[in-house]
């Protein structure tokens, strides 16, 4: 598949609230509802500034989904749009806002596989 791994989606949870970029845009759901959607794997990540990360996540709620960003992964192109998000890009930006840069600057895209292979 597109992601080259078993995972096709990445989300971030703070307590029982899950923040995610989905086809309908950036939104929240409860951790309970998220888990009921199907197979999942939860990793606890220590952030230097969790409050800043959560504030960033909240600031993006209601934003649009980045369809071109997803297609860029297929073509290894940089179609970055700072006004829109897709799931793994949103995850990386939340972590960075919390003081944890997991990826080099200048990457053309971040896939769920890129997140999965991190040594977390």
C-alpha positions as CSV (number, residue, x, y, z in Angstrom):
1,X,0.0,0.0,0.0
2,X,0.8,3.7,0.0
3,X,2.4,3.6,3.5
4,X,4.6,0.5,3.0
5,X,3.6,-0.9,6.4
6,X,0.7,-2.2,8.3
7,X,-0.4,1.2,9.5
8,X,-2.3,3.7,7.4
9,X,-3.1,6.3,10.1
10,X,-1.4,8.2,12.9
11,X,-3.1,10.1,15.7
12,X,-2.1,11.8,19.0
13,X,-3.8,11.4,22.3
14,X,-3.6,13.7,25.3
15,X,-5.3,11.9,28.2
16,X,-8.6,10.6,26.7
17,X,-8.8,13.0,23.7
18,X,-7.4,11.9,20.4
19,X,-6.4,14.6,17.9
20,X,-6.2,13.5,14.2
21,X,-6.2,14.7,10.6
22,X,-8.7,12.6,8.7
23,X,-10.5,13.0,5.4
24,X,-13.0,15.3,7.0
25,X,-10.3,17.6,8.4
26,X,-8.6,18.0,11.7
27,X,-10.8,16.9,14.6
28,X,-10.9,15.2,18.0
29,X,-12.6,12.0,19.2
30,X,-12.5,10.1,22.5
31,X,-9.8,7.5,23.0
32,X,-12.5,4.9,23.5
33,X,-14.1,5.6,20.1
34,X,-10.8,5.7,18.4
35,X,-9.8,2.2,19.8
36,X,-13.1,0.8,18.5
37,X,-12.3,1.7,14.9
38,X,-10.0,-1.3,14.6
39,X,-6.4,-2.4,15.0
40,X,-4.2,0.1,16.8
41,X,-0.9,0.4,18.6
42,X,-0.3,3.0,21.3
43,X,3.1,4.4,22.1
44,X,3.7,6.8,25.0
45,X,6.1,9.5,24.0
46,X,7.8,11.9,26.5
47,X,7.6,15.5,25.3
48,X,9.7,18.3,26.8
49,X,6.6,20.6,26.7
50,X,3.4,18.5,26.5
51,X,1.2,21.6,27.2
52,X,2.7,23.4,24.1
53,X,2.1,20.3,22.0
54,X,-1.5,20.0,23.1
55,X,-2.1,23.7,22.5
56,X,-0.7,23.3,19.0
57,X,-2.9,20.3,18.4
58,X,-6.0,22.3,19.5
59,X,-5.0,25.2,17.3
60,X,-5.3,23.1,14.2
61,X,-8.8,21.7,15.0
62,X,-11.2,22.5,12.2
63,X,-8.4,22.7,9.6
64,X,-8.7,21.0,6.2
65,X,-7.2,17.7,5.2
66,X,-4.1,17.9,3.0
67,X,-5.0,15.6,0.0
68,X,-2.1,16.9,-2.1
69,X,0.3,16.2,0.8
70,X,-0.8,12.5,0.7
71,X,-0.4,12.3,-3.1
72,X,3.0,13.8,-2.7
73,X,4.1,10.7,-0.8
74,X,3.4,8.6,-3.9
75,X,5.4,10.8,-6.2
76,X,8.1,11.8,-3.7
77,X,7.2,15.5,-4.3
78,X,7.0,18.3,-1.8
79,X,3.4,19.7,-1.9
80,X,3.6,21.1,1.6
81,X,0.6,23.2,2.6
82,X,1.0,24.9,6.0
83,X,-2.8,25.5,6.1
84,X,-3.7,21.8,5.8
85,X,-2.7,18.6,7.5
86,X,-2.6,14.9,6.9
87,X,-2.2,12.4,9.8
88,X,1.5,11.7,10.1
89,X,2.5,15.3,9.2
90,X,0.1,16.5,12.0
91,X,1.7,14.1,14.4
92,X,5.2,15.3,13.6
93,X,4.2,19.0,13.9
94,X,2.5,18.3,17.3
95,X,5.7,16.6,18.6
96,X,7.9,19.4,17.3
97,X,5.6,22.0,19.0
98,X,6.2,20.0,22.2
99,X,10.0,20.3,21.8
100,X,10.7,16.9,20.1
101,X,11.9,17.1,16.6
102,X,11.6,13.5,15.3
103,X,12.3,14.2,11.6
104,X,14.8,16.3,9.7
105,X,13.7,19.6,8.4
106,X,13.1,19.7,4.6
107,X,11.6,16.2,4.2
108,X,9.2,16.0,1.3
109,X,6.6,14.1,3.3
110,X,6.2,12.0,6.4
111,X,4.2,8.7,6.1
112,X,2.7,6.5,8.8
113,X,5.6,4.1,8.0
114,X,8.1,6.9,8.9
115,X,6.4,7.2,12.3
116,X,6.2,3.5,12.8
117,X,10.0,2.9,12.3
118,X,11.0,5.6,14.8
119,X,12.9,4.2,17.8
120,X,10.3,5.2,20.3
